[in-house]
């Protein structure tokens, strides 16, 4: 049993690092295929490396790795050993792919700046988002964003976008307003796609229904929609009246049918429909074991560090 467990954990780690490598490759291809030929920038240490590359011609990947060295000490202190190892691996892979895919500069698929900006933002966001989804990092400002997300529960894309505004100002000063404005558009698209990939595309609706006919509504949902229903116990703040609240998660295309069912049973029911970025479990998608194992690894490592400090 122990051997099987170790093999499963090892398999999850291999798949996780494969996902990080794939994300780094996609982001590197996006940078060299879209951004560099158009003299646009990305954020963080890579953006600084691109500025130096445009001026002096120094390799972007090598610069990126060197610029990340001071940030590794910060990650070691605040994010734990396991996360720092992931940063080293992610940064090394990303830096390697940046220089490996450098020949793509000569094969830019489009010449229109807007199309270049949009496609660069989408594909780079997919790559970065996949890395974050696997609980990895490509270094640079990603480290700062991950720290903010861990301690303050903020969206990573928004944090990256805010910090990278400084890169946009540098671009405006060195290369003019037009490249800076396109860089701003790229950063916004990139940040949006990163958030989508990290949160998940499996969007669902979480619905709360308050009605005196909660039993009939629950039975109708189970019979007609074949969805599981949960009763939450609530109390009216004004009336102090105890009552059950129907809770159900459905797909976006099933919302109309759900409202129809509720209205037929109780036209006066109080219904709250909320967006859920991702729903996992029976009847929906399965829990991503790679994400879970990654979190467990970091948790165990952090626990060991805490014990050592005590």
C-alpha positions as CSV (number, residue, x, y, z in Angstrom):
1,X,0.0,0.0,0.0
2,X,2.8,2.4,0.9
3,X,4.6,1.6,-2.3
4,X,1.5,2.3,-4.4
5,X,1.0,5.6,-2.6
6,X,4.6,6.7,-3.3
7,X,4.1,5.7,-6.9
8,X,0.9,7.8,-7.2
9,X,2.6,10.8,-5.6
10,X,5.6,10.4,-7.9
11,X,3.3,10.2,-10.9
12,X,1.4,13.3,-9.8
13,X,4.7,15.2,-9.5
14,X,5.9,14.1,-12.9
15,X,2.6,15.2,-14.5
16,X,2.8,18.5,-12.5
17,X,6.3,19.3,-13.7
18,X,5.4,18.3,-17.2
19,X,2.5,20.8,-17.0
20,X,4.9,23.5,-15.8
21,X,7.3,22.7,-18.7
22,X,4.4,22.9,-21.2
23,X,3.2,26.2,-19.8
24,X,6.8,27.6,-20.0
25,X,7.1,26.4,-23.6
26,X,3.8,28.0,-24.6
27,X,4.7,31.3,-23.0
28,X,8.2,31.3,-24.5
29,X,6.8,30.7,-28.0
30,X,4.2,33.5,-27.5
31,X,7.0,35.9,-26.5
32,X,9.3,35.1,-29.4
33,X,6.6,34.6,-32.0
34,X,4.5,37.7,-31.3
35,X,6.1,40.1,-28.9
36,X,9.8,40.3,-29.8
37,X,9.2,40.8,-33.6
38,X,6.8,43.7,-32.7
39,X,9.2,45.2,-30.1
40,X,6.6,44.8,-27.4
41,X,7.3,43.9,-23.8
42,X,6.0,41.5,-21.2
43,X,6.1,42.0,-17.5
44,X,8.4,41.2,-14.6
45,X,12.1,40.2,-15.0
46,X,11.4,39.0,-18.5
47,X,10.2,42.5,-19.5
48,X,13.3,44.0,-18.1
49,X,15.4,41.4,-20.0
50,X,13.5,42.3,-23.2
51,X,14.3,46.0,-22.8
52,X,18.0,45.2,-22.4
53,X,17.7,42.8,-25.4
54,X,16.3,45.5,-27.7
55,X,19.1,47.9,-26.7
56,X,22.1,45.6,-26.4
57,X,21.1,42.3,-27.9
58,X,21.8,40.2,-24.7
59,X,19.9,36.8,-24.6
60,X,16.5,37.2,-22.9
61,X,16.5,33.8,-21.2
62,X,19.9,34.1,-19.6
63,X,19.1,37.6,-18.4
64,X,15.8,36.4,-17.0
65,X,17.5,33.7,-14.9
66,X,20.1,36.1,-13.6
67,X,17.6,38.7,-12.6
68,X,15.6,36.1,-10.6
69,X,18.4,35.1,-8.3
70,X,17.8,37.8,-5.7
71,X,14.0,36.9,-5.6
72,X,14.8,33.3,-4.8
73,X,15.9,34.3,-1.3
74,X,12.5,36.1,-0.8
75,X,10.7,33.0,-1.9
76,X,12.8,30.8,0.4
77,X,11.8,32.8,3.4
78,X,8.1,33.4,2.7
79,X,6.9,30.5,0.5
80,X,8.8,27.5,1.8
81,X,11.5,25.2,0.4
82,X,9.2,23.2,-1.9
83,X,7.9,26.4,-3.6
84,X,11.4,27.7,-3.9
85,X,12.5,24.5,-5.6
86,X,9.6,24.9,-8.0
87,X,10.6,28.5,-8.7
88,X,14.2,27.4,-9.5
89,X,12.9,24.6,-11.8
90,X,10.2,26.9,-13.4
91,X,12.6,29.8,-13.9
92,X,15.3,27.5,-15.4
93,X,12.9,25.8,-17.8
94,X,11.4,29.1,-18.8
95,X,14.7,30.8,-19.3
96,X,15.9,27.8,-21.4
97,X,12.8,27.8,-23.6
98,X,13.1,31.6,-24.1
99,X,16.5,31.2,-25.7
100,X,15.6,27.9,-27.4
101,X,12.6,29.4,-29.2
102,X,14.5,32.6,-30.2
103,X,14.6,31.5,-33.9
104,X,10.8,32.0,-33.9
105,X,11.5,35.7,-34.2
106,X,11.9,35.3,-37.9
107,X,8.5,33.6,-38.3
108,X,6.0,36.1,-37.0
109,X,2.6,35.0,-38.3
110,X,1.0,38.4,-38.4
111,X,2.3,41.9,-39.0
112,X,-0.8,43.8,-37.7
113,X,0.1,45.2,-34.2
114,X,-3.3,44.7,-32.7
115,X,-3.5,41.0,-33.8
116,X,0.0,40.5,-32.5
117,X,-0.9,42.0,-29.2
118,X,-4.1,40.0,-28.9
119,X,-2.6,36.6,-29.8
120,X,0.5,37.3,-27.8
121,X,-1.6,38.1,-24.7
122,X,-3.9,35.0,-25.2
123,X,-1.1,32.4,-25.7
124,X,1.2,33.9,-23.1
125,X,-1.7,34.0,-20.6
126,X,-2.4,30.3,-21.4
127,X,1.2,29.4,-20.7
128,X,1.6,31.4,-17.5
129,X,-1.9,30.3,-16.3
130,X,-1.0,26.7,-16.8
131,X,2.2,27.2,-14.8
132,X,0.2,28.8,-12.0
133,X,-2.5,26.1,-12.2
134,X,0.2,23.5,-11.5
135,X,1.2,25.7,-8.5
136,X,4.5,26.6,-10.2
137,X,6.2,29.9,-11.1
138,X,8.4,31.3,-13.8
139,X,10.0,33.7,-11.3
140,X,10.1,37.5,-11.5
141,X,7.0,39.4,-10.4
142,X,5.2,36.0,-10.4
143,X,6.9,35.4,-7.0
144,X,5.5,38.6,-5.6
145,X,2.1,37.9,-7.1
146,X,2.0,34.4,-5.5
147,X,3.0,35.8,-2.1
148,X,0.2,38.4,-2.3
149,X,-2.2,35.8,-3.4
150,X,-1.2,33.5,-0.5
151,X,-1.4,36.1,2.2
152,X,-4.0,38.5,0.9
153,X,-6.3,36.3,-1.4
154,X,-6.1,38.6,-4.4
155,X,-6.3,37.7,-8.0
156,X,-2.9,36.9,-9.4
157,X,-3.6,38.4,-12.8
158,X,-4.6,41.7,-11.3
159,X,-1.6,41.8,-9.0
160,X,0.7,41.1,-12.0
161,X,-1.0,43.8,-14.1
162,X,-0.6,46.4,-11.4
163,X,3.1,45.8,-10.9
164,X,3.8,45.6,-14.6
165,X,2.4,49.1,-15.2
166,X,6.0,50.2,-14.3
167,X,7.2,48.2,-17.3
168,X,4.7,50.0,-19.5
169,X,6.1,53.4,-18.4
170,X,9.6,52.4,-19.2
171,X,8.5,51.2,-22.6
172,X,6.8,54.6,-23.2
173,X,10.0,56.4,-22.3
174,X,12.3,54.3,-24.4
175,X,10.3,53.2,-27.4
176,X,7.5,55.7,-27.7
177,X,3.8,55.8,-26.8
178,X,2.5,53.3,-29.4
179,X,4.5,50.3,-28.3
180,X,3.7,51.1,-24.7
181,X,0.0,51.3,-25.4
182,X,0.0,48.0,-27.2
183,X,2.0,46.6,-24.3
184,X,-0.7,47.7,-21.9
185,X,-3.3,45.9,-24.0
186,X,-1.2,42.8,-24.1
187,X,-0.8,42.9,-20.3
188,X,-4.5,43.3,-19.7
189,X,-5.3,40.3,-22.0
190,X,-2.5,38.3,-20.5
191,X,-3.8,39.0,-16.9
192,X,-7.4,38.1,-17.9
193,X,-6.4,34.8,-19.5
194,X,-4.2,34.0,-16.5
195,X,-7.1,34.4,-14.1
196,X,-9.4,32.3,-16.3
197,X,-6.9,29.5,-16.5
198,X,-6.1,29.5,-12.8
199,X,-9.7,29.7,-11.7
200,X,-10.9,27.2,-14.3
201,X,-13.1,27.3,-17.4
202,X,-15.6,24.9,-15.9
203,X,-18.0,27.7,-14.8
204,X,-21.2,26.7,-13.1
205,X,-24.0,28.4,-11.1
206,X,-24.5,28.0,-7.4
207,X,-28.2,28.6,-6.5
208,X,-29.8,29.4,-3.2
209,X,-33.6,29.1,-3.0
210,X,-35.6,30.3,0.0
211,X,-39.2,29.0,0.0
212,X,-41.8,27.5,2.3
213,X,-42.1,24.7,-0.3
214,X,-38.5,23.7,-0.1
215,X,-39.3,20.0,0.0
216,X,-41.4,20.1,-3.2
217,X,-38.7,22.3,-5.0
218,X,-35.9,19.9,-4.0
219,X,-37.9,16.9,-5.1
220,X,-38.6,18.5,-8.5
221,X,-35.0,19.4,-9.0
222,X,-33.9,15.8,-8.2
223,X,-36.6,14.2,-10.4
224,X,-36.4,16.6,-13.4
225,X,-32.8,17.7,-13.4
226,X,-31.1,14.8,-11.7
227,X,-29.0,17.1,-9.6
228,X,-28.1,16.7,-5.9
229,X,-29.7,19.1,-3.5
230,X,-28.6,20.2,-0.1
231,X,-30.7,21.8,2.7
232,X,-29.0,24.6,4.6
233,X,-30.5,25.7,7.9
234,X,-31.1,29.4,8.1
235,X,-32.9,31.9,10.2
236,X,-34.6,35.2,9.3
237,X,-32.8,38.1,11.0
238,X,-36.1,40.1,11.4
239,X,-38.7,37.3,12.0
240,X,-36.3,34.9,13.8
241,X,-38.1,32.2,11.9
242,X,-36.2,29.0,11.3
243,X,-36.3,27.7,7.7
244,X,-34.4,25.5,5.3
245,X,-32.6,26.9,2.3
246,X,-32.2,24.8,-0.9
247,X,-28.7,24.8,-2.3
248,X,-27.9,23.3,-5.7
249,X,-25.1,23.7,-8.3
250,X,-26.1,23.5,-12.0
251,X,-24.6,24.2,-15.4
252,X,-25.1,27.5,-17.0
253,X,-27.4,26.0,-19.6
254,X,-29.6,24.6,-16.8
255,X,-30.4,27.8,-15.1
256,X,-33.5,28.5,-17.2
257,X,-34.9,25.1,-16.5
258,X,-34.2,25.5,-12.8
259,X,-36.0,28.9,-12.7
260,X,-38.9,27.3,-14.5
261,X,-39.2,24.5,-11.9
262,X,-39.0,26.9,-9.0
263,X,-41.6,29.2,-10.4
264,X,-44.0,26.4,-11.0
265,X,-43.7,25.1,-7.4
266,X,-43.6,28.5,-5.7
267,X,-43.9,31.8,-7.7
268,X,-42.9,33.7,-4.6
269,X,-39.7,31.9,-3.9
270,X,-36.6,34.0,-3.2
271,X,-33.8,32.8,-5.6
272,X,-30.1,33.8,-5.6
273,X,-28.0,32.8,-8.5
274,X,-24.2,33.1,-8.1
275,X,-21.3,32.3,-10.4
276,X,-19.0,29.5,-9.4
277,X,-15.6,29.5,-11.2
278,X,-15.3,25.8,-10.9
279,X,-17.4,22.9,-9.4
280,X,-15.7,19.6,-8.6
281,X,-17.2,16.4,-7.3
282,X,-19.9,13.9,-8.2
283,X,-21.9,15.0,-11.2
284,X,-19.2,17.5,-12.3
285,X,-15.5,17.5,-12.9
286,X,-13.1,15.5,-10.9
287,X,-10.6,17.1,-8.4
288,X,-7.3,17.9,-10.1
289,X,-4.9,15.5,-8.4
290,X,-1.9,17.4,-9.7
291,X,-3.0,20.6,-8.0
292,X,-3.9,18.7,-4.8
293,X,-0.6,16.9,-4.6
294,X,1.3,20.1,-5.3
295,X,-0.5,21.8,-2.4
296,X,0.1,18.9,-0.1
297,X,3.8,19.0,-1.0
298,X,4.1,22.7,-0.1
299,X,2.0,22.2,3.0
300,X,4.1,19.4,4.3
301,X,7.3,21.3,3.6
302,X,5.9,24.4,5.3
303,X,4.9,22.3,8.3
304,X,8.5,21.0,8.6
305,X,9.9,24.5,8.5
306,X,7.5,25.7,11.2
307,X,8.6,22.8,13.4
308,X,12.2,23.7,12.9
309,X,11.6,27.4,13.8
310,X,9.8,26.3,17.0
